[in-house]
């Protein structure tokens, strides 16, 4: 009696590739967290994590971009030092001044991907329209700020206005840089070809 397992495929090739890409973007976001420095007017540091969120949505699309950021949060929750400054653990996600930002990442990546790709399906290539890309990332930034400012206001017992100034307005120049960097990455193959 012979058992041939060569033809058994437990997970489709496309799914395996998407999981690998999602894990790669989650790891990249964790690496971006190490590029972090204190913001003198905010309890939240400036880091490149949001660039990872943008790239996940743009490169993986809404579904797998969101999955990627959920993997990122899960890795940090179980102890991988992937949050800002190399921090890790469930405590970072549980009612800290910066917890809201982290919890927003899967939602923001999903929305960035949905807007950039015009729906929940991943297109073969990333759209090249700069206004569409910028619009997608501005919406993603608004979601990140809404979660972050809301939680910061609650945890630090601040008014929403003070939390907005410390948790959103203080980061706008950094976000503009991240949006420009994401556009550069997404359009880099087109720039090289020209």
Residue, then its C-alpha position, 0 to 999 in steps of 0.5 A: x500500500x503506497x501513500x502518495x502525498x506529493x499531490x496533497x496541497x493543504x494551503x493554496x499557493x496564492x494563500x501561502x504567498x500572501x501569508x509570507x508577504x503579510x509576515x514580511x510587511x509585519x516584520x518590516x513594520x517592526x524594524x521601522x519601530x526601531x527608528x524612533x525618537x521622543x517627540x518633545x510635545x507628545x507622550x508618543x514617540x515619532x517612529x516609522x511604523x506608520x510607513x509600514x502600515x501605509x506600505x502594507x495597505x498599498x502593496x498587499x491590498x486591503x485584506x492582506x494589509x490588514x492581516x499583516x498589521x494584525x500579525x504585527x500586533x500579535x508578534x508584539x503581544x507575545x513578546x517580539x520587540x517590535x513596538x516603538x523603541x523595541x518594546x513588547x508585550x500585552x501591556x503595551x497594547x493595554x491602555x497605554x497612552x500609545x495603545x490606540x495608535x497600535x490598535x488602529x494599524x489593521x484598520x488603517x492598512x485595510x482602508x489605505x488598501x481599499x482606497x488605493x485599490x478601489x475596493x477589497x480586491x488586490x489589483x495586479x499592480x499598485x495604482x500609480x495615481x499620486x492623488x489616489x495614493x495620497x488620499x488613501x494615506x491621508x484617510x489612513x492617517x486620520x484613522x490612526x490619529x482618531x484611535x491614538x488621540x481618543x485613547x491618549x485622551x482617556x488614559x492621560x485624562x486630557x481634553x480631546x483638544x489637548x490630546x489632538x495637539x499632542x497626539x496628532x498635530x505634533x506628528x503632521x510633518x512626520x506623516x507628510x514625510x512617510x506619505x512621500x516615502x511610501x509613494x517613492x517606494x510604490x512608484x520606484x519601479x516606474x521611476x527607474x524605467x523612465 
